[in-house]
Amino acid sequence: MIFRSSPGGERTKALANVKSIMGGLLSFKPDYGAFPCDATRGELAKEEFTNLPTSNSSNAYLTQLLVAESIDNPAPFAVPGTKFTKNNRWSKNDIATGTNGFAYLMAADGALLSDTKSFTPHILAEIVTIGTEPVFDAQVLGGKFVFGRVAESSEARDLDENGHVFSTDGGSLFQTGPYSIFGKNTPVLKYPLGL
């Protein structure tokens, strides 16, 4: 007999992983002046970390946490219940395809979201379709998606039946304008490799 984890159990694990990644981001920022971005990749290169991935994926940006030892192993990047659970193909300078299941929110051109508040999300999981408004898998975590905020908190929120996320005013979570939680920035999602 095979027992499958319940969505609630997988959601609890995913939320713990989110909190670990947010802790890594907050540990990284004082040393490099920002969360992982193109500028911090340059700072790490000055410290002679020469094999950093340069792709435009969340894997490439979040690898900086491992290189800087803000996170000491790849386990938090897995998203239980999805295809992103293979932590056996990791090396210190590369979060491999299939290992990281978290999208990373940035601004345009490899820059950071600059007008962030404590409730601004920075990482999200279980996206299944890439786009200006991504689609999440409503089945994996019991009709919810998980995300991490600057305040080092993790949260699960409801998805609609089509896997879309809405903000408290009923608009898209990724909207711009006066009701945007991203301030003046237009949020740009960096997606996991293998999506």
DAMOKA-V521463 format. One record per residue. N is the residue number from 0. RES is the residue in three letters. SS is DSSP state (A for helix, B for strand, O for the rest). OMEGA is omega in degrees with one decimal (NA if undefined). BURIAL is b if it has 9 or more other ideal C-beta (glycine too) atoms within 8 Angstrom, else e. Layout:
n=N res=RES ss=SS omega=OMEGA burial=BURIAL
n=N res=RES ss=SS omega=OMEGA burial=BURIAL
This chain:
n=0 res=MET ss=O omega=179.2 burial=e
n=1 res=ILE ss=O omega=177.5 burial=e
n=2 res=PHE ss=O omega=176.8 burial=e
n=3 res=ARG ss=O omega=177.8 burial=e
n=4 res=SER ss=O omega=177.0 burial=e
n=5 res=SER ss=O omega=175.7 burial=e
n=6 res=PRO ss=A omega=179.2 burial=b
n=7 res=GLY ss=A omega=178.0 burial=e
n=8 res=GLY ss=A omega=178.1 burial=b
n=9 res=GLU ss=A omega=177.8 burial=b
n=10 res=ARG ss=A omega=178.0 burial=b
n=11 res=THR ss=A omega=177.8 burial=e
n=12 res=LYS ss=A omega=179.9 burial=b
n=13 res=ALA ss=A omega=178.4 burial=b
n=14 res=LEU ss=A omega=176.5 burial=b
n=15 res=ALA ss=A omega=178.2 burial=b
n=16 res=ASN ss=A omega=177.0 burial=b
n=17 res=VAL ss=A omega=-178.4 burial=b
n=18 res=LYS ss=A omega=177.5 burial=b
n=19 res=SER ss=A omega=-179.8 burial=b
n=20 res=ILE ss=A omega=178.3 burial=b
n=21 res=MET ss=A omega=175.0 burial=b
n=22 res=GLY ss=A omega=176.5 burial=b
n=23 res=GLY ss=A omega=178.2 burial=b
n=24 res=LEU ss=A omega=-179.3 burial=b
n=25 res=LEU ss=A omega=174.9 burial=b
n=26 res=SER ss=A omega=-178.6 burial=b
n=27 res=PHE ss=A omega=-171.0 burial=b
n=28 res=LYS ss=A omega=-179.7 burial=b
n=29 res=PRO ss=A omega=-178.4 burial=e
n=30 res=ASP ss=A omega=-173.3 burial=e
n=31 res=TYR ss=A omega=173.1 burial=b
n=32 res=GLY ss=O omega=-177.8 burial=e
n=33 res=ALA ss=O omega=168.4 burial=b
n=34 res=PHE ss=O omega=-178.0 burial=b
n=35 res=PRO ss=O omega=179.8 burial=b
n=36 res=CYS ss=O omega=179.0 burial=b
n=37 res=ASP ss=A omega=-179.6 burial=e
n=38 res=ALA ss=A omega=-179.2 burial=b
n=39 res=THR ss=A omega=173.8 burial=b
n=40 res=ARG ss=A omega=176.8 burial=b
n=41 res=GLY ss=A omega=178.1 burial=e
n=42 res=GLU ss=A omega=177.6 burial=b
n=43 res=LEU ss=A omega=178.1 burial=b
n=44 res=ALA ss=A omega=176.9 burial=b
n=45 res=LYS ss=A omega=177.2 burial=e
n=46 res=GLU ss=O omega=175.6 burial=e
n=47 res=GLU ss=O omega=166.6 burial=e
n=48 res=PHE ss=O omega=-168.6 burial=b
n=49 res=THR ss=O omega=-174.7 burial=e
n=50 res=ASN ss=O omega=-179.8 burial=e
n=51 res=LEU ss=O omega=176.8 burial=b
n=52 res=PRO ss=O omega=-176.4 burial=b
n=53 res=THR ss=O omega=-179.8 burial=e
n=54 res=SER ss=O omega=-178.7 burial=e
n=55 res=ASN ss=O omega=-176.7 burial=e
n=56 res=SER ss=O omega=174.0 burial=b
n=57 res=SER ss=A omega=177.5 burial=b
n=58 res=ASN ss=A omega=-177.3 burial=b
n=59 res=ALA ss=A omega=-179.0 burial=b
n=60 res=TYR ss=A omega=-177.7 burial=b
n=61 res=LEU ss=A omega=173.5 burial=b
n=62 res=THR ss=A omega=180.0 burial=b
n=63 res=GLN ss=A omega=178.2 burial=b
n=64 res=LEU ss=A omega=179.2 burial=b
n=65 res=LEU ss=A omega=-179.9 burial=b
n=66 res=VAL ss=A omega=-179.3 burial=b
n=67 res=ALA ss=O omega=-179.5 burial=b
n=68 res=GLU ss=O omega=171.8 burial=e
n=69 res=SER ss=O omega=169.7 burial=b
n=70 res=ILE ss=O omega=-171.8 burial=b
n=71 res=ASP ss=O omega=175.7 burial=e
n=72 res=ASN ss=O omega=-173.5 burial=e
n=73 res=PRO ss=A omega=-173.2 burial=b
n=74 res=ALA ss=A omega=-178.0 burial=e
n=75 res=PRO ss=A omega=-177.2 burial=b
n=76 res=PHE ss=A omega=177.4 burial=b
n=77 res=ALA ss=O omega=174.8 burial=b
n=78 res=VAL ss=O omega=-176.7 burial=b
n=79 res=PRO ss=O omega=178.0 burial=b
n=80 res=GLY ss=O omega=178.4 burial=b
n=81 res=THR ss=O omega=177.3 burial=b
n=82 res=LYS ss=O omega=-176.7 burial=e
n=83 res=PHE ss=O omega=-177.7 burial=b
n=84 res=THR ss=O omega=-173.6 burial=b
n=85 res=LYS ss=O omega=-179.3 burial=b
n=86 res=ASN ss=A omega=-177.1 burial=b
n=87 res=ASN ss=A omega=-177.6 burial=e
n=88 res=ARG ss=A omega=-174.9 burial=e
n=89 res=TRP ss=O omega=166.3 burial=b
n=90 res=SER ss=B omega=-173.0 burial=e
n=91 res=LYS ss=O omega=-176.4 burial=e
n=92 res=ASN ss=O omega=-178.3 burial=b
n=93 res=ASP ss=B omega=168.9 burial=b
n=94 res=ILE ss=O omega=-170.9 burial=b
n=95 res=ALA ss=O omega=174.8 burial=b
n=96 res=THR ss=O omega=179.0 burial=e
n=97 res=GLY ss=O omega=-178.6 burial=b
n=98 res=THR ss=O omega=-178.8 burial=b
n=99 res=ASN ss=O omega=177.1 burial=b
n=100 res=GLY ss=O omega=-175.8 burial=b
n=101 res=PHE ss=O omega=169.5 burial=b
n=102 res=ALA ss=B omega=-175.9 burial=b
n=103 res=TYR ss=B omega=-177.8 burial=b
n=104 res=LEU ss=B omega=179.0 burial=b
n=105 res=MET ss=B omega=170.0 burial=b
n=106 res=ALA ss=O omega=-178.7 burial=b
n=107 res=ALA ss=A omega=172.0 burial=e
n=108 res=ASP ss=A omega=176.6 burial=e
n=109 res=GLY ss=A omega=179.8 burial=e
n=110 res=ALA ss=O omega=179.2 burial=b
n=111 res=LEU ss=O omega=167.3 burial=e
n=112 res=LEU ss=O omega=-172.3 burial=b
n=113 res=SER ss=O omega=-174.6 burial=b
n=114 res=ASP ss=O omega=-173.6 burial=e
n=115 res=THR ss=O omega=175.9 burial=b
n=116 res=LYS ss=O omega=-178.2 burial=e
n=117 res=SER ss=O omega=-178.8 burial=e
n=118 res=PHE ss=O omega=-179.4 burial=e
n=119 res=THR ss=O omega=177.5 burial=b
n=120 res=PRO ss=B omega=177.2 burial=b
n=121 res=HIS ss=B omega=176.0 burial=b
n=122 res=ILE ss=B omega=-178.2 burial=b
n=123 res=LEU ss=B omega=176.0 burial=b
n=124 res=ALA ss=B omega=-9.6 burial=b
n=125 res=GLU ss=O omega=177.9 burial=b
n=126 res=ILE ss=B omega=178.2 burial=b
n=127 res=VAL ss=B omega=179.5 burial=e
n=128 res=THR ss=B omega=-178.9 burial=e
n=129 res=ILE ss=O omega=176.2 burial=e
n=130 res=GLY ss=O omega=178.7 burial=e
n=131 res=THR ss=O omega=170.5 burial=e
n=132 res=GLU ss=O omega=-173.9 burial=e
n=133 res=PRO ss=O omega=177.2 burial=b
n=134 res=VAL ss=B omega=178.7 burial=b
n=135 res=PHE ss=B omega=176.9 burial=b
n=136 res=ASP ss=O omega=-176.1 burial=b
n=137 res=ALA ss=O omega=-176.8 burial=b
n=138 res=GLN ss=O omega=-169.5 burial=e
n=139 res=VAL ss=O omega=-173.6 burial=b
n=140 res=LEU ss=O omega=175.0 burial=b
n=141 res=GLY ss=O omega=177.4 burial=e
n=142 res=GLY ss=O omega=-178.6 burial=e
n=143 res=LYS ss=B omega=169.4 burial=b
n=144 res=PHE ss=B omega=-179.6 burial=b
n=145 res=VAL ss=B omega=177.8 burial=b
n=146 res=PHE ss=B omega=177.5 burial=b
n=147 res=GLY ss=B omega=-178.3 burial=b
n=148 res=ARG ss=B omega=-179.2 burial=b
n=149 res=VAL ss=O omega=-177.9 burial=b
n=150 res=ALA ss=O omega=179.2 burial=e
n=151 res=GLU ss=O omega=177.4 burial=b
n=152 res=SER ss=O omega=175.3 burial=e
n=153 res=SER ss=B omega=-176.5 burial=b
n=154 res=GLU ss=B omega=171.3 burial=b
n=155 res=ALA ss=B omega=178.6 burial=b
n=156 res=ARG ss=B omega=-177.6 burial=e
n=157 res=ASP ss=B omega=169.9 burial=e
n=158 res=LEU ss=O omega=170.9 burial=b
n=159 res=ASP ss=O omega=-174.9 burial=e
n=160 res=GLU ss=O omega=178.6 burial=e
n=161 res=ASN ss=O omega=178.4 burial=e
n=162 res=GLY ss=O omega=178.2 burial=b
n=163 res=HIS ss=O omega=-179.4 burial=b
n=164 res=VAL ss=O omega=178.8 burial=b
n=165 res=PHE ss=B omega=176.4 burial=e
n=166 res=SER ss=O omega=-176.0 burial=b
n=167 res=THR ss=O omega=178.4 burial=e
n=168 res=ASP ss=O omega=178.5 burial=e
n=169 res=GLY ss=O omega=176.8 burial=e
n=170 res=GLY ss=O omega=178.2 burial=e
n=171 res=SER ss=B omega=175.1 burial=b
n=172 res=LEU ss=O omega=-174.5 burial=b
n=173 res=PHE ss=O omega=-179.3 burial=b
n=174 res=GLN ss=O omega=172.3 burial=b
n=175 res=THR ss=O omega=178.4 burial=e
n=176 res=GLY ss=O omega=-170.9 burial=e
n=177 res=PRO ss=O omega=-178.8 burial=e
n=178 res=TYR ss=O omega=-178.5 burial=e
n=179 res=SER ss=O omega=175.2 burial=b
n=180 res=ILE ss=O omega=-178.2 burial=b
n=181 res=PHE ss=O omega=178.8 burial=b
n=182 res=GLY ss=O omega=-177.2 burial=b
n=183 res=LYS ss=O omega=-178.4 burial=e
n=184 res=ASN ss=O omega=167.1 burial=b
n=185 res=THR ss=O omega=-176.6 burial=e
n=186 res=PRO ss=O omega=177.7 burial=b
n=187 res=VAL ss=B omega=179.2 burial=e
n=188 res=LEU ss=B omega=170.0 burial=b
n=189 res=LYS ss=B omega=-170.8 burial=b
n=190 res=TYR ss=O omega=175.9 burial=b
n=191 res=PRO ss=O omega=173.6 burial=b
n=192 res=LEU ss=O omega=178.5 burial=b
n=193 res=GLY ss=O omega=-179.1 burial=e
n=194 res=LEU ss=O omega=NA burial=e
